[in-house]
Amino acid sequence: MKKKPVIGITMGDFNGIGPEVIAKSLLDNKIISQSIPVIIGNELVFKDIFNKLNIKKNINLLLPPIYKNILENSINIYSIIKLKNKDIKRGFSTEKGDIAAFQSLKEAITLCLKGEIDAIVTGPLSKSSLNRRGHFFQGQTEFIAKESGCEKYLMLMVSKQMKVGLVTTHHPLSDIPSLISEKLIVEKCEILYNSLRDDFNISNPLIGVCALNPHAGDNKLFGDEEEKIIKPAVKFLQKKGINIEGPFSSDSLFFKYRTSKFSAFLAMYHDQGLIPFKLISFNKGVNYSAGLPLVRTSPDHGVGYDIATKMIADETSMKEAIKLAIKIVKRRSH
């Protein structure tokens, strides 16, 4: 029998909705039958969540090295963080919640690089809270890339309806024109093309590239980045044999997604790509870190402090993140 992929799931900020959506996701028989999930975080947090959700599952506590005592069809928890009941303050950002989220992420990366888990699915955490407490933290994608020694990677949003890659990610909008370059667009597009082919099994993917300016600059009337930067990048990639078209005005490009011939879109900045993606795929989409030496996915939502005490969080995006990680691990193993 072929070994099931071991999927490490970080709990994120335990005061948010991460533990809740993880617990609900592990009730999905498809996930349990096709993988061995391992929660990386704290057992007390999940015992409390299971109790609140009336989930009755066997918990298997793991000790290092975890591969020696992982059990199938059980809730495997690698409890690396010491907490007391009083530390759990759902709905509030706390230092212990932030530190625990960071530690579980760091441990998951270590386990994946050592080969003890096959993929990482990251629970949501608060970037602003971590930075406020003195940890420079641009994002989980960027941190994983740094820890794994990877300089070239791509934030790729994935759903059944569309795939959107981003040239730039978490930057002020005012900085975007100076950050975009022909070299960067080529780099991101090559990662996107390779991921579509290798991770998503699309034999000859076609990529649609967004313009930066309104109406694609309208012959330099509203900016010249299309003529000076984006078009030369597209032409260079076409000469290399990559199937790519653009730049197109993003309002019309995304509007045609239902009948689009494109396998994926490449947006110039965060909200240009994320607004249409979430409008169509919110709570169903997945953030996939393409180009990394390891497989990492995450749900497309944040920490959700405002509903963390209500037990009403929608787990669909977390389930899709786990399922996508399973699929990519299996494809890469062939």
MIFI-131207 format. One line per 3 residues: number of its first residue (from 1); their letters; for each residue y, x, z of C-alpha. Coordinates in nm, 2 decimals. Example, Ala and Ser with C-alpha at 12.3 -4.5 7.8 and 13.67 -1.06 7.14 Angstrom:
<pts>
1) as) -0.45:1.23:0.78 ~ -0.11:1.37:0.71;
</pts>
This chain:
<pts>
1) mkk) 0.00:0.00:0.00 ~ 0.35:0.13:-0.09 ~ 0.57:0.21:0.20;
4) kpv) 0.85:-0.04:0.27 ~ 1.20:0.11:0.27 ~ 1.35:0.17:0.61;
7) igi) 1.70:0.03:0.62 ~ 1.93:0.15:0.89 ~ 2.19:-0.11:0.99;
10) tmg) 2.48:0.00:1.20 ~ 2.61:-0.26:1.44 ~ 2.98:-0.20:1.37;
13) dfn) 3.22:-0.30:1.64 ~ 3.01:-0.49:1.89 ~ 3.31:-0.71:1.99;
16) gig) 3.33:-0.85:1.63 ~ 3.09:-1.05:1.42 ~ 2.88:-0.75:1.31;
19) pev) 2.59:-0.81:1.56 ~ 2.59:-1.18:1.49 ~ 2.56:-1.15:1.11;
22) iak) 2.30:-0.88:1.15 ~ 2.09:-1.09:1.38 ~ 2.11:-1.40:1.15;
25) sll) 2.02:-1.18:0.85 ~ 1.70:-1.06:1.01 ~ 1.57:-1.42:1.01;
28) dnk) 1.55:-1.39:0.63 ~ 1.18:-1.36:0.55 ~ 1.25:-1.18:0.22;
31) iis) 1.43:-0.90:0.41 ~ 1.15:-0.86:0.66 ~ 0.88:-0.87:0.40;
34) qsi) 1.04:-0.62:0.17 ~ 1.18:-0.37:0.42 ~ 1.17:-0.23:0.77;
37) pvi) 1.52:-0.29:0.92 ~ 1.63:-0.05:1.20 ~ 1.94:-0.15:1.40;
40) ign) 2.15:0.15:1.52 ~ 2.36:0.07:1.82 ~ 2.28:-0.08:2.15;
43) elv) 1.99:-0.31:2.27 ~ 2.20:-0.50:2.52 ~ 2.44:-0.62:2.26;
46) fkd) 2.16:-0.77:2.05 ~ 1.97:-0.91:2.34 ~ 2.28:-1.10:2.43;
49) ifn) 2.33:-1.22:2.07 ~ 1.97:-1.33:2.03 ~ 2.01:-1.53:2.35;
52) kln) 2.33:-1.70:2.23 ~ 2.17:-1.78:1.89 ~ 1.83:-1.88:2.05;
55) ikk) 1.65:-1.62:1.84 ~ 1.31:-1.53:1.98 ~ 1.20:-1.21:1.82;
58) nin) 1.01:-0.91:1.95 ~ 1.23:-0.61:2.01 ~ 1.09:-0.26:1.95;
61) lll) 1.30:0.01:2.11 ~ 1.29:0.34:1.92 ~ 1.29:0.69:2.06;
64) ppi) 1.36:1.00:1.85 ~ 1.21:1.09:1.61 ~ 1.23:0.72:1.52;
67) ykn) 0.98:0.74:1.23 ~ 0.70:0.78:1.48 ~ 0.73:0.44:1.64;
70) ile) 0.89:0.21:1.39 ~ 0.70:-0.12:1.37 ~ 0.69:-0.37:1.07;
73) nsi) 0.78:-0.73:1.13 ~ 0.97:-0.65:1.45 ~ 1.33:-0.60:1.54;
76) niy) 1.36:-0.22:1.56 ~ 1.66:-0.11:1.76 ~ 1.76:0.26:1.81;
79) sii) 1.98:0.23:2.11 ~ 2.20:0.53:2.11 ~ 2.50:0.40:2.31;
82) klk) 2.50:0.32:2.68 ~ 2.68:-0.01:2.77 ~ 2.70:-0.26:3.05;
85) nkd) 2.74:-0.63:3.02 ~ 3.10:-0.60:3.13 ~ 3.17:-0.37:2.83;
88) ikr) 3.11:-0.66:2.58 ~ 3.44:-0.83:2.52 ~ 3.39:-1.03:2.21;
91) gfs) 3.71:-1.11:2.01 ~ 3.90:-0.81:2.14 ~ 3.94:-0.46:2.02;
94) tek) 3.84:-0.21:2.29 ~ 3.80:0.16:2.30 ~ 3.43:0.13:2.38;
97) gdi) 3.38:-0.10:2.09 ~ 3.55:0.14:1.85 ~ 3.37:0.45:1.98;
100) aaf) 3.03:0.27:1.96 ~ 3.10:0.17:1.60 ~ 3.19:0.52:1.51;
103) qsl) 2.89:0.67:1.69 ~ 2.64:0.43:1.53 ~ 2.78:0.52:1.18;
106) kea) 2.76:0.89:1.24 ~ 2.40:0.87:1.37 ~ 2.30:0.66:1.07;
109) itl) 2.43:0.92:0.84 ~ 2.24:1.19:1.02 ~ 1.91:0.99:1.01;
112) clk) 1.95:0.92:0.64 ~ 2.02:1.28:0.55 ~ 1.71:1.38:0.75;
115) gei) 1.50:1.12:0.57 ~ 1.42:0.91:0.87 ~ 1.58:0.61:0.71;
118) dai) 1.61:0.53:0.34 ~ 1.95:0.36:0.33 ~ 2.25:0.26:0.55;
121) vtg) 2.40:-0.09:0.57 ~ 2.72:-0.06:0.77 ~ 2.84:-0.33:1.01;
124) pls) 3.22:-0.40:1.00 ~ 3.46:-0.19:1.22 ~ 3.83:-0.18:1.26;
127) kss) 3.99:0.12:1.08 ~ 4.33:0.05:1.24 ~ 4.19:0.05:1.59;
130) lnr) 4.01:0.38:1.53 ~ 4.32:0.54:1.40 ~ 4.53:0.40:1.68;
133) rgh) 4.29:0.57:1.93 ~ 4.34:0.91:1.76 ~ 4.05:0.92:1.51;
136) ffq) 4.18:0.97:1.15 ~ 3.95:0.72:0.97 ~ 4.03:0.61:0.62;
139) gqt) 3.72:0.41:0.57 ~ 3.34:0.41:0.61 ~ 3.29:0.51:0.24;
142) efi) 3.52:0.81:0.28 ~ 3.36:0.92:0.61 ~ 3.01:0.90:0.47;
145) ake) 3.12:1.10:0.17 ~ 3.27:1.37:0.39 ~ 2.97:1.38:0.62;
148) sgc) 2.72:1.41:0.33 ~ 2.93:1.67:0.15 ~ 3.01:1.45:-0.15;
151) eky) 3.35:1.48:-0.32 ~ 3.29:1.24:-0.60 ~ 3.21:0.87:-0.52;
154) lml) 3.32:0.52:-0.60 ~ 3.39:0.20:-0.41 ~ 3.20:-0.06:-0.61;
157) mvs) 3.21:-0.43:-0.52 ~ 2.89:-0.61:-0.63 ~ 2.80:-0.98:-0.66;
160) kqm) 2.59:-1.19:-0.89 ~ 2.91:-1.29:-1.07 ~ 3.07:-0.95:-1.12;
163) kvg) 3.10:-0.58:-1.04 ~ 3.43:-0.41:-0.98 ~ 3.49:-0.04:-0.93;
166) lvt) 3.81:0.11:-0.79 ~ 4.00:0.42:-0.91 ~ 4.20:0.43:-0.58;
169) thh) 4.11:0.26:-0.25 ~ 4.30:0.26:0.08 ~ 4.65:0.37:-0.01;
172) pls) 5.00:0.22:0.00 ~ 5.08:0.04:-0.32 ~ 5.39:0.26:-0.37;
175) dip) 5.16:0.57:-0.39 ~ 4.93:0.44:-0.66 ~ 5.12:0.55:-0.97;
178) sli) 5.13:0.91:-0.84 ~ 4.76:0.90:-0.75 ~ 4.63:0.79:-1.08;
181) sek) 4.54:1.06:-1.33 ~ 4.34:1.10:-1.65 ~ 4.09:1.32:-1.46;
184) liv) 4.05:1.07:-1.17 ~ 3.99:0.78:-1.41 ~ 3.73:0.98:-1.60;
187) ekc) 3.56:1.08:-1.28 ~ 3.54:0.72:-1.14 ~ 3.43:0.58:-1.47;
190) eil) 3.15:0.83:-1.51 ~ 3.02:0.74:-1.16 ~ 3.04:0.37:-1.24;
193) yns) 2.86:0.41:-1.57 ~ 2.58:0.62:-1.41 ~ 2.54:0.38:-1.12;
196) lrd) 2.52:0.08:-1.36 ~ 2.25:0.25:-1.55 ~ 2.05:0.41:-1.27;
199) dfn) 2.11:0.18:-0.97 ~ 2.14:-0.15:-1.15 ~ 1.90:-0.09:-1.44;
202) isn) 2.16:-0.17:-1.71 ~ 2.05:0.03:-2.01 ~ 2.38:0.04:-2.21;
205) pli) 2.66:-0.08:-1.97 ~ 3.00:-0.18:-2.11 ~ 3.30:-0.12:-1.88;
208) gvc) 3.63:-0.30:-1.90 ~ 3.93:-0.10:-1.78 ~ 4.23:-0.26:-1.61;
211) aln) 4.58:-0.16:-1.70 ~ 4.82:-0.06:-1.41 ~ 5.13:-0.25:-1.52;
214) pha) 5.20:-0.61:-1.62 ~ 5.10:-0.69:-1.97 ~ 4.94:-0.34:-1.99;
217) gdn) 5.29:-0.19:-2.00 ~ 5.39:-0.39:-2.32 ~ 5.45:-0.08:-2.53;
220) klf) 5.61:0.11:-2.23 ~ 5.85:-0.17:-2.16 ~ 5.70:-0.21:-1.81;
223) gde) 5.57:0.14:-1.75 ~ 5.41:0.42:-1.94 ~ 5.09:0.49:-1.74;
226) eek) 4.88:0.31:-1.99 ~ 5.00:0.53:-2.28 ~ 5.01:0.86:-2.09;
229) iik) 4.71:0.83:-1.86 ~ 4.47:0.54:-1.90 ~ 4.44:0.53:-2.28;
232) pav) 4.37:0.90:-2.31 ~ 4.10:0.87:-2.03 ~ 3.94:0.58:-2.22;
235) kfl) 3.94:0.77:-2.55 ~ 3.79:1.08:-2.38 ~ 3.51:0.88:-2.23;
238) qkk) 3.44:0.70:-2.56 ~ 3.40:1.04:-2.73 ~ 3.15:1.13:-2.46;
241) gin) 2.94:0.83:-2.56 ~ 3.03:0.60:-2.26 ~ 3.07:0.24:-2.36;
244) ieg) 3.42:0.15:-2.24 ~ 3.71:-0.06:-2.36 ~ 4.07:-0.10:-2.24;
247) pfs) 4.31:-0.09:-2.08 ~ 4.35:-0.46:-2.06 ~ 4.60:-0.66:-1.86;
250) sds) 4.41:-0.74:-1.55 ~ 4.51:-1.11:-1.52 ~ 4.35:-1.19:-1.86;
253) lff) 4.06:-0.95:-1.81 ~ 3.93:-1.10:-1.49 ~ 4.00:-1.45:-1.60;
256) kyr) 3.73:-1.41:-1.86 ~ 3.46:-1.29:-1.62 ~ 3.23:-1.59:-1.68;
259) tsk) 3.20:-1.53:-2.05 ~ 3.27:-1.16:-2.03 ~ 3.07:-0.91:-2.23;
262) fsa) 3.15:-0.64:-1.97 ~ 2.89:-0.51:-1.73 ~ 3.16:-0.41:-1.48;
265) fla) 3.54:-0.37:-1.45 ~ 3.73:-0.07:-1.34 ~ 4.05:-0.15:-1.14;
268) myh) 4.33:0.09:-1.08 ~ 4.39:0.00:-0.71 ~ 4.24:-0.20:-0.42;
271) dqg) 4.39:-0.54:-0.44 ~ 4.39:-0.55:-0.82 ~ 4.01:-0.54:-0.80;
274) lip) 3.95:-0.71:-0.47 ~ 4.16:-1.02:-0.51 ~ 3.97:-1.16:-0.81;
277) fkl) 3.64:-1.03:-0.67 ~ 3.68:-1.21:-0.33 ~ 3.82:-1.52:-0.50;
280) isf) 3.50:-1.56:-0.68 ~ 3.24:-1.39:-0.45 ~ 3.38:-1.41:-0.09;
283) nkg) 3.10:-1.40:0.17 ~ 2.86:-1.33:-0.11 ~ 2.98:-0.99:-0.22;
286) vny) 2.87:-0.64:-0.12 ~ 3.06:-0.31:-0.10 ~ 2.84:-0.04:-0.25;
289) sag) 2.93:0.33:-0.23 ~ 2.82:0.46:-0.57 ~ 2.78:0.83:-0.64;
292) lpl) 2.67:0.93:-0.28 ~ 2.35:1.13:-0.22 ~ 2.24:0.84:0.00;
295) vrt) 2.23:0.46:-0.04 ~ 2.50:0.28:0.15 ~ 2.61:-0.09:0.13;
298) spd) 2.82:-0.32:0.35 ~ 2.93:-0.68:0.37 ~ 3.26:-0.76:0.20;
301) hgv) 3.43:-0.89:0.52 ~ 3.60:-0.74:0.82 ~ 3.53:-0.73:1.19;
304) gyd) 3.63:-1.10:1.25 ~ 3.76:-1.09:1.61 ~ 3.90:-1.44:1.57;
307) iat) 3.56:-1.60:1.54 ~ 3.35:-1.35:1.73 ~ 3.29:-1.58:2.03;
310) kmi) 3.21:-1.89:1.83 ~ 2.88:-1.79:1.67 ~ 2.98:-1.95:1.34;
313) ade) 3.00:-1.63:1.12 ~ 2.85:-1.66:0.77 ~ 2.58:-1.40:0.73;
316) tsm) 2.54:-1.43:0.35 ~ 2.73:-1.11:0.27 ~ 2.53:-0.91:0.52;
319) kea) 2.21:-1.04:0.38 ~ 2.32:-0.95:0.03 ~ 2.41:-0.60:0.15;
322) ikl) 2.07:-0.55:0.30 ~ 1.89:-0.69:-0.01 ~ 2.10:-0.47:-0.25;
325) aik) 2.02:-0.16:-0.04 ~ 1.64:-0.24:-0.07 ~ 1.67:-0.29:-0.44;
328) ivk) 1.85:0.04:-0.50 ~ 1.62:0.24:-0.28 ~ 1.32:0.10:-0.47;
331) rrs) 1.49:0.18:-0.81 ~ 1.57:0.54:-0.70 ~ 1.21:0.60:-0.58;
334) h) 1.07:0.52:-0.93;
</pts>
